[in-house]
Amino acid sequence: MRSAVDNPFMPGADTVPRVWAGRLSQVRDWQDVVRPRRLAGLPERGRTILGEAGLGKSTLVRRIAAHARAQGDWVTPQLRLPIGGDPLRRLAGALVGLADQAGLATAREHRIGDVVARVRAISAAGVSVTMDPREAPEPYAVLTELLVAIGERALEADVCVLIHLDEVQNITDAAELSQVLICLGDALAHEVEVVAPGGVRLQRVLPIAVYLTGLPEFAEMTAASKGATFARRFATSTLAPIEAADLRLALHQFVTPGWEIPDAAGSTVRVRMEPEAAEAVVRLCCGEPFLFQLAGERAWYAGSGDVITRAEVEDGWRAVRAEALAHVERILDRLPPRERQVLETMAGLPPEGRTAVGIATAMGLRSASQIGPFAQRLDTVRGIIERGSPYRFRHRAIEAYLTSGWPAP
């Protein structure tokens, strides 16, 4: 009955999974705040969504983008930025696509035609080849001008423009990062004059929304080089693992009434999941969206009947145990030695002993202030711990890895 064709779980796929868990506040932020305000001409900052690998940053914005497309908005593809690539060229290619959708490619205005041609050149050959600073404005200025023109057309069409830049931490060149952020920020802040009923003239911003996604260190990159300007134009949030209650809610449709799939007779049947099986998935994935999809996928493949059992969940998890282990180890391996030492020391203490003083003492340090900078980064930048009295792990998979036999089922 169960097969690869009808498996609804999709770990690591560049698409929105059919079994969606949590992140409802971020989706509602788009539906209830960002889109309505931008369409109404009211200022609203762009969104920067950061977090460690596996927390579903890119997938979350792809889901938001799917909502936007369903409402007729103009949406770029997910613009994944590689290390060493030309981010302005990547952005230029996306803006050319939006310009075509907005009808700017056939615009009669000479100015718009010239801007589109310049951006096409950047998209085709990159910045350094096409833009001579002695003869042309800075590349970001040309991209901003086209984005504003797209926004003006979107205003006329009563739709929103949504731009998504992914892996933004890979923009390691400070000059390129500055140009990208200024281009997007200037477009977000750009105002036009409109005439309201009764002849009243009003200033309003354009219906443009920008989402940036990436690893936590991007926050430090922008704070160091852009400071308050970036903060005024983008609201940054760091994702945490999904709460167990949200995971249970996502799996409830398997427990009852069951997940509907087609059968060989041309009708449909339902695949159910034992309550104990659903609890096993929740426990094993530790709130990680990637591991949630991975556990669900392998449980589906572990049998063929119309009921997924706890034994099948555990059998399937054993098949991907090494992959789950490698996922958490990659996160830990990225940490500077002192930050990792703080985590390992925390893990070795009883929960009530995980205070700043207790951790510092266990590390052989004279005072709690000596771990302060490292604990602060683990909290406010990475979202792995939450400082308090006592400290606690926010990243449950890291906690399980350091304090138990996980990922053993």
C-alpha positions in Angstrom: 0.0 0.0 0.0 2.7 2.5 1.0 5.2 3.4 -1.7 7.7 6.1 -2.6 5.2 7.7 -4.9 2.7 8.5 -2.1 5.2 9.2 0.7 4.1 12.6 2.1 7.3 13.3 4.0 10.1 15.2 2.2 13.4 15.7 4.2 15.8 18.2 2.6 13.8 18.6 -0.6 13.7 22.1 -2.2 9.9 22.2 -1.9 7.3 22.8 0.8 6.6 19.5 2.5 3.1 18.2 2.5 3.2 17.4 6.2 3.8 20.9 7.7 4.6 21.4 11.4 4.8 24.7 13.3 6.0 28.1 12.2 2.5 29.4 12.1 3.4 32.7 13.7 5.9 33.5 10.8 3.3 32.6 8.2 0.7 34.7 9.9 3.2 37.6 10.1 3.2 37.6 6.3 -0.5 37.1 5.9 -1.6 39.5 8.6 1.2 42.1 8.9 3.7 42.3 6.1 1.5 41.9 3.0 -1.5 44.0 4.2 0.7 46.9 5.4 2.8 46.9 2.2 -0.3 46.7 0.0 -1.8 49.6 2.0 1.3 51.7 1.4 2.4 51.6 5.0 6.0 51.1 6.0 7.0 47.6 7.1 10.5 46.3 7.5 11.9 43.4 5.5 12.3 40.1 7.4 15.6 38.3 8.1 15.1 34.8 9.3 18.2 33.1 10.7 19.0 29.8 12.4 21.2 26.7 12.4 21.0 24.2 9.6 17.9 21.9 9.6 15.5 24.4 11.2 13.6 25.0 8.0 14.4 28.7 7.3 14.3 28.3 3.5 11.3 26.0 3.6 9.4 28.5 5.7 9.9 31.3 3.2 9.0 29.0 0.3 5.7 28.3 2.1 5.2 32.1 2.4 6.0 32.5 -1.2 3.5 29.8 -2.1 0.8 31.8 -0.2 1.9 34.9 -2.1 1.7 33.3 -5.5 -1.8 31.9 -4.7 -2.9 35.5 -4.1 -1.5 36.7 -7.4 1.6 38.4 -6.1 4.8 38.7 -8.1 7.4 36.4 -6.5 11.1 35.7 -7.3 12.4 32.2 -7.1 14.4 31.3 -4.0 17.7 33.1 -4.8 20.3 30.8 -3.2 23.6 32.7 -3.0 26.8 30.5 -3.3 30.1 31.3 -1.7 32.2 33.4 -4.0 29.3 34.1 -6.4 28.1 37.5 -7.5 25.0 38.3 -5.5 24.2 41.4 -7.5 24.2 39.3 -10.7 21.9 36.8 -9.0 19.5 39.5 -7.9 19.7 41.2 -11.3 18.5 38.0 -13.0 15.5 37.8 -10.7 14.6 41.4 -11.2 14.7 40.9 -15.0 12.1 38.1 -14.5 9.9 40.4 -12.4 10.3 43.2 -15.0 9.0 40.9 -17.7 6.1 39.9 -15.5 5.3 43.6 -14.8 5.4 44.3 -18.5 8.4 46.6 -18.2 10.3 44.9 -21.0 7.9 46.4 -23.5 7.6 49.8 -21.8 7.7 52.7 -24.1 9.5 55.0 -21.7 13.1 55.3 -22.8 14.3 55.6 -19.2 12.8 52.3 -18.2 14.0 50.5 -21.3 17.5 51.7 -20.6 17.4 50.5 -17.0 16.0 47.1 -18.0 18.9 46.8 -20.5 21.5 47.6 -18.0 20.1 45.1 -15.5 20.0 42.5 -18.2 23.7 43.1 -18.8 24.5 42.7 -15.1 22.4 39.4 -15.1 24.2 38.0 -18.1 27.8 39.0 -17.4 28.2 40.2 -13.8 29.0 43.5 -12.3 32.7 43.9 -13.1 32.3 43.2 -16.8 29.3 45.4 -17.4 29.5 48.4 -15.1 32.2 51.1 -15.8 32.0 53.4 -12.8 33.3 56.3 -15.0 30.3 56.0 -17.3 27.5 54.5 -15.3 26.0 54.7 -11.8 26.8 52.1 -9.2 25.3 48.7 -9.9 23.1 48.8 -6.8 21.6 52.1 -7.9 20.6 50.6 -11.3 19.0 47.6 -9.6 17.2 49.8 -7.1 15.8 51.9 -9.9 14.4 48.8 -11.7 13.0 47.4 -8.4 11.2 50.7 -7.8 9.8 50.6 -11.3 8.6 47.1 -10.7 7.1 48.2 -7.4 5.2 51.1 -9.1 3.7 48.6 -11.6 2.7 46.3 -8.7 1.0 49.3 -7.0 -1.1 49.8 -10.1 -1.9 46.1 -10.3 -2.7 45.9 -6.5 -0.3 43.0 -5.9 2.8 42.6 -3.7 6.4 41.9 -4.9 8.2 39.3 -2.8 11.9 38.8 -3.0 13.7 35.9 -1.2 17.5 35.8 -0.9 18.8 32.6 0.7 22.2 31.6 2.3 22.9 35.3 2.8 25.8 34.6 5.1 27.7 33.6 1.9 28.0 37.2 0.8 31.4 37.6 2.5 32.6 40.6 0.5 31.7 43.7 2.5 31.2 45.9 -0.6 28.9 43.4 -2.3 26.9 42.9 1.0 26.6 46.7 1.3 25.3 47.1 -2.2 22.7 44.3 -1.9 21.4 45.6 1.5 21.3 49.2 0.3 19.5 48.3 -2.9 16.8 46.3 -1.1 16.6 48.7 1.8 16.2 51.8 -0.5 13.4 50.0 -2.4 11.6 49.2 0.8 11.8 52.8 2.0 11.0 54.4 -1.4 7.9 56.5 -1.3 5.6 57.7 -4.2 2.9 60.3 -4.2 -0.7 59.0 -5.0 -3.9 60.9 -5.3 -6.7 59.6 -3.1 -10.4 60.1 -3.7 -11.2 63.8 -3.3 -7.9 64.9 -4.7 -6.0 64.4 -1.5 -2.3 63.7 -2.2 -0.6 61.1 -0.1 2.8 59.6 0.3 3.0 55.8 0.4 5.7 53.1 0.2 5.7 50.5 -2.6 4.2 47.0 -2.2 7.6 45.3 -2.0 8.5 42.7 0.7 12.0 41.2 1.2 12.9 38.1 3.0 16.6 37.1 3.8 17.4 33.7 5.2 20.7 32.3 6.4 22.9 31.0 9.2 23.1 33.0 12.5 26.5 34.6 11.8 24.8 36.9 9.2 23.5 38.9 12.2 27.0 39.7 13.3 28.1 40.5 9.7 25.3 43.1 9.4 25.8 44.5 12.9 29.5 45.0 12.3 29.2 46.8 9.0 25.7 48.2 8.7 24.5 48.7 12.3 21.4 50.8 12.9 20.6 51.3 9.2 20.1 47.6 8.6 18.1 47.2 11.9 15.8 50.0 10.8 15.0 48.3 7.5 15.0 44.6 8.5 13.5 42.8 11.5 15.7 39.8 12.4 14.4 36.7 14.1 16.3 33.5 14.9 14.3 30.2 14.6 14.2 27.7 17.4 13.2 24.0 17.2 9.5 23.3 16.7 7.6 22.7 19.9 6.4 19.2 20.6 2.8 20.3 20.6 3.1 21.6 17.1 4.7 18.3 15.9 1.9 16.3 17.5 -0.7 18.6 15.8 1.0 18.0 12.4 0.9 14.2 12.9 -2.7 14.2 14.3 -4.1 13.8 10.7 -2.3 10.5 10.6 -3.6 9.3 13.9 -7.1 10.2 13.0 -8.7 10.2 10.4 -5.5 8.9 8.5 -3.5 10.2 5.5 -5.4 9.6 2.3 -3.6 8.0 -0.7 -4.8 6.5 -3.9 -5.2 2.7 -4.2 -4.8 0.2 -7.1 -8.5 0.2 -7.7 -8.7 3.8 -8.5 -10.2 4.8 -5.2 -8.5 6.0 -2.0 -7.4 4.4 1.3 -6.1 6.0 4.5 -2.8 5.3 6.2 -3.0 5.7 10.0 -0.3 6.1 12.6 -0.5 4.6 16.1 -0.4 7.2 18.8 2.7 5.6 20.2 4.3 5.8 16.7 3.5 9.5 16.5 5.1 10.1 19.9 8.2 8.2 18.8 8.6 10.5 15.8 8.2 13.6 18.0 10.8 12.2 20.5 13.3 11.2 17.9 13.3 14.4 15.8 13.9 16.7 18.8 11.9 19.6 17.2 14.2 19.7 14.1 12.1 20.1 10.9 14.7 18.2 8.8 14.8 15.3 11.3 11.0 15.3 11.6 10.7 14.8 7.8 13.5 12.2 7.9 11.8 10.2 10.7 8.4 10.3 8.9 9.9 9.3 5.6 11.7 6.3 6.9 8.7 5.2 9.1 6.6 5.2 5.9 9.1 3.0 4.1 9.6 0.6 7.0 6.3 -1.2 6.3 3.6 -1.5 3.7 0.4 -1.8 5.7 -2.3 0.8 6.4 -1.0 1.4 10.0 2.4 2.8 10.8 3.5 1.3 14.1 6.0 2.4 16.7 8.3 -0.5 15.7 8.3 0.8 12.1 9.2 4.3 13.3 12.1 2.9 15.3 13.2 0.5 12.5 13.1 3.4 10.0 15.1 5.6 12.3 17.8 3.0 12.7 18.4 3.2 8.9 19.0 7.0 9.1 20.7 7.1 12.6 24.1 8.0 11.1 22.5 10.8 9.0 20.8 12.3 12.1 24.1 12.0 14.0 26.0 13.8 11.2 23.4 16.5 11.1 24.0 17.5 14.7 27.8 17.0 14.5 28.0 19.4 11.6 26.3 22.1 13.7 28.7 21.5 16.6 31.7 21.4 14.3 30.9 24.9 13.1 31.2 26.4 16.6 34.3 28.1 17.9 36.1 26.0 20.5 35.0 28.1 23.5 31.3 28.0 22.5 31.4 24.3 22.1 33.2 24.0 25.5 30.4 25.9 27.1 27.8 23.5 25.6 29.7 20.4 26.6 30.2 21.7 30.1 26.5 22.5 30.4 25.6 19.0 29.3 27.8 17.5 32.0 26.0 19.4 34.8 22.6 18.5 36.3 19.9 20.8 35.0 19.7 22.8 38.2 23.5 23.3 38.2 23.6 24.9 34.7 24.1 28.5 36.0 26.7 30.9 34.7 28.7 30.4 37.9 28.3 26.6 37.8 29.4 26.4 34.2 32.4 28.8 34.7 33.5 26.8 37.8 33.3 23.5 35.9 35.4 25.0 33.1 38.0 26.0 35.6 37.5 29.8 35.2 37.6 32.3 38.0 34.3 34.1 37.3 31.1 33.8 35.4 31.9 36.9 33.4 34.6 34.9 31.6 32.0 32.8 29.8 29.6 35.8 29.2 30.5 36.6 25.6 30.4 32.9 24.5 27.1 32.2 26.3 25.6 35.4 24.9 26.4 34.3 21.3 25.0 30.9 21.9 21.8 32.6 23.1 21.1 35.7 21.1 23.0 34.9 17.9 22.7 31.1 17.5 19.6 30.3 19.5 21.1 27.1 20.9 20.7 28.0 24.6 18.6 30.3 26.7 20.4 32.1 29.5 18.6 32.3 32.8 18.9 30.9 36.2 19.6 28.2 35.3 20.7 28.1 31.7 18.7 25.7 29.5 19.2 24.1 26.0 16.9 25.6 23.4 18.3 23.3 20.6 16.9 20.0 21.8 18.8 17.8 19.3 22.1 19.2 20.5 21.0 18.6 24.1 20.0 15.0 23.4 23.3 14.4 21.6 25.4 15.7 24.5 23.3 14.3 27.4 21.9 11.0 26.3 22.3 8.0 23.9 20.4 9.8 21.1 20.1 9.2 18.2 19.5 5.6 19.4 15.8 4.9 19.1 
